[in-house]
């Protein structure tokens, strides 16, 4: 029972810290401590420490022994490399989900499609951020492949944070949400080919969005909240 309680506490700490990082409540470059986070979350240090280790594996924080924890910088070029991986890995995941979804799961994706389309019409980025998290979790679950799931989980926080940091400076919010809805609809219909095609369209859209930030001269990058290392892409 104690192990289960510790695992539950870690999961709660992870979920809340990931939410704060992705939504920029904890800013890139900000230094925090286990003690401070434990007080903020009203949790012990052990579950917070374990949550931070998981976030470190996902590239969202950098743990500096005896100095604290740094919220990872936003890096446009690294994001482009991540998209190279996502194009291959996530196509496999969404196609697998479309093949393996049960009737109940297909109905869940149909409902999510409707919610996403409403968010698209309303251009509601904050609601979409939560819907995107739900979508990712559902796809991972329904794909029934633990190796693909582990890989996909490593990329989601960085991807969602990058999008949230910059989406207000773009005019493609509705289109991005609509493309997610297309994939959800394809899974709800059990159509792997349409799901894969939709994923390619989505990554094309996100890549164009990401490359546009390289020319963005104000906001996060120019104020020191991000990094544009000179690696070629």
C-alpha positions in Angstrom: 0.0 0.0 0.0 2.9 2.3 0.8 4.5 1.8 -2.6 1.1 2.5 -4.3 0.8 5.7 -2.2 4.3 6.8 -3.2 3.6 6.1 -6.9 0.3 8.0 -6.7 2.0 11.0 -5.1 4.8 11.0 -7.7 2.2 10.8 -10.5 0.4 13.8 -9.0 3.6 15.8 -8.6 4.7 15.0 -12.1 1.3 16.0 -13.7 1.3 19.3 -11.8 4.9 20.2 -12.5 4.6 19.2 -16.2 1.5 21.4 -16.5 3.2 24.4 -15.0 6.3 24.0 -17.2 4.3 23.4 -20.4 2.0 26.4 -19.7 5.0 28.6 -18.8 4.0 29.1 -15.2 7.5 27.9 -14.6 9.6 29.9 -17.1 12.5 28.7 -19.2 15.7 29.3 -17.4 14.0 29.7 -14.0 15.9 28.0 -11.1 13.7 26.2 -8.5 14.4 23.9 -5.6 12.9 20.7 -4.4 12.0 22.4 -1.1 10.2 25.2 -2.7 8.3 22.9 -5.1 7.4 20.6 -2.2 5.9 23.5 -0.3 4.0 24.7 -3.4 2.6 21.3 -4.0 2.0 20.4 -0.4 3.9 17.2 -1.0 7.0 15.5 0.5 10.3 15.8 -1.2 10.5 12.2 -2.3 7.6 12.3 -4.9 8.8 15.7 -6.1 12.3 14.5 -6.5 11.1 11.5 -8.5 8.9 13.7 -10.7 11.8 16.0 -11.4 13.9 13.0 -12.5 11.2 12.0 -15.0 10.9 15.6 -16.2 14.7 15.6 -16.6 14.5 12.5 -18.8 12.0 14.3 -21.0 14.2 17.3 -21.4 12.0 19.7 -19.5 14.3 20.4 -16.6 18.1 20.2 -15.9 19.0 18.9 -12.4 22.1 20.6 -11.0 23.3 18.8 -7.9 23.6 21.2 -4.9 22.5 24.1 -7.0 18.9 23.4 -7.8 16.8 22.6 -10.8 16.7 24.7 -14.0 13.7 24.8 -16.2 15.1 23.9 -19.6 15.4 26.6 -22.2 13.3 26.6 -25.4 15.4 25.6 -28.3 14.0 26.0 -31.8 16.6 23.9 -33.6 16.2 21.1 -31.1 12.5 21.3 -31.7 13.1 20.8 -35.4 15.1 17.7 -34.7 12.3 16.4 -32.5 9.9 16.8 -35.3 12.1 14.6 -37.5 11.6 11.9 -34.9 7.9 12.6 -34.4 7.1 12.2 -38.1 8.2 8.6 -38.1 7.3 7.5 -34.5 3.9 9.1 -34.3 2.8 7.9 -37.7 3.4 4.4 -36.4 1.5 5.2 -33.2 -1.6 6.7 -34.8 -1.8 4.0 -37.4 -1.6 1.4 -34.7 -4.3 3.1 -32.7 -6.6 3.2 -35.7 -6.1 -0.6 -36.3 -6.5 -1.6 -32.6 -9.1 0.7 -31.2 -12.2 -1.0 -29.7 -15.7 0.3 -30.4 -15.7 2.1 -27.0 -12.3 3.7 -27.8 -13.5 4.8 -31.2 -16.4 6.6 -29.6 -14.0 8.3 -27.3 -12.0 9.5 -30.3 -15.2 10.7 -32.0 -16.1 12.7 -28.9 -12.6 14.2 -28.8 -12.9 15.1 -32.5 -16.0 17.1 -31.7 -14.4 18.9 -28.8 -11.4 19.8 -30.9 -13.5 21.2 -33.7 -15.3 23.4 -31.2 -11.9 24.6 -29.9 -10.8 25.2 -33.5 -13.8 27.4 -34.3 -13.4 29.3 -31.0 -9.6 29.6 -31.5 -9.2 28.5 -27.9 -5.6 27.6 -27.4 -5.7 26.9 -23.7 -8.6 24.4 -24.1 -6.7 22.8 -27.0 -3.6 22.4 -24.9 -5.6 20.2 -22.5 -7.3 18.4 -25.4 -4.0 17.7 -27.0 -2.7 16.1 -23.8 -5.8 13.9 -23.7 -5.4 13.0 -27.3 -1.7 12.0 -26.8 -2.6 9.8 -23.8 -5.5 8.1 -25.6 -3.3 7.4 -28.7 -0.5 6.0 -26.5 -3.0 3.7 -24.7 -4.8 2.5 -27.8 -1.7 1.8 -29.8 -1.0 -1.1 -27.5 2.8 -0.9 -27.9 4.8 -0.1 -24.8 8.0 0.8 -26.8 6.3 3.3 -29.0 4.5 4.7 -26.0 7.8 5.2 -24.1 9.3 7.1 -27.1 6.2 9.2 -27.6 6.0 10.2 -24.0 9.6 11.6 -24.2 8.6 14.1 -26.9 5.2 15.4 -25.8 6.1 17.9 -23.0 8.7 19.7 -25.1 6.3 19.8 -28.1 3.4 21.1 -26.2 5.5 23.7 -24.4 7.0 25.0 -27.6 3.6 25.3 -29.2 2.1 27.1 -26.2 5.0 29.6 -26.0 4.5 30.7 -29.6 1.0 30.0 -30.8 -0.3 33.5 -30.0 2.2 34.9 -32.6 0.8 32.7 -35.4 -2.3 32.8 -37.4 -2.6 29.0 -37.8 -4.2 28.0 -34.5 -7.5 26.9 -36.0 -5.7 24.9 -38.7 -3.4 23.2 -36.2 -6.4 22.1 -34.0 -8.4 21.0 -37.1 -5.5 18.8 -38.2 -5.4 17.1 -34.8 -9.2 16.6 -35.1 -8.7 14.9 -38.5 -6.4 12.3 -37.0 -8.8 11.7 -34.1 -11.6 11.2 -36.6 -9.5 8.7 -38.6 -8.9 6.7 -35.5 -12.6 6.8 -34.6 -13.3 5.4 -38.1 -10.6 2.7 -37.8 -8.8 4.1 -40.8 -5.0 3.7 -40.4 -4.2 5.1 -43.8 -6.1 8.3 -43.1 -4.6 8.6 -39.7 -1.1 8.3 -41.1 -1.8 10.8 -43.9 -3.3 13.2 -41.3 -0.2 12.8 -39.1 2.0 13.9 -42.0 -0.1 16.9 -42.7 0.1 17.8 -39.0 3.9 17.5 -38.8 4.2 19.6 -42.0 2.0 22.3 -40.3 4.0 22.2 -37.0 7.3 22.2 -38.8 6.3 25.4 -40.8 5.2 26.9 -37.5 8.5 26.0 -35.8 10.6 27.3 -38.7 8.7 30.6 -38.6 9.9 31.2 -35.0 13.5 31.4 -36.3 12.6 34.8 -37.8 10.7 35.9 -34.8 12.6 38.9 -33.4 10.6 39.6 -30.2 9.2 37.4 -27.5 10.8 34.5 -25.8 14.0 34.1 -27.9 15.1 37.7 -28.0 14.3 38.2 -24.3 16.7 35.4 -23.3 14.0 32.7 -22.8 15.2 30.5 -25.6 18.1 29.2 -27.6 18.8 29.1 -31.3 22.0 27.1 -31.5 23.6 27.1 -34.9 23.3 23.4 -35.8 22.1 22.9 -39.4 18.7 21.5 -40.1 
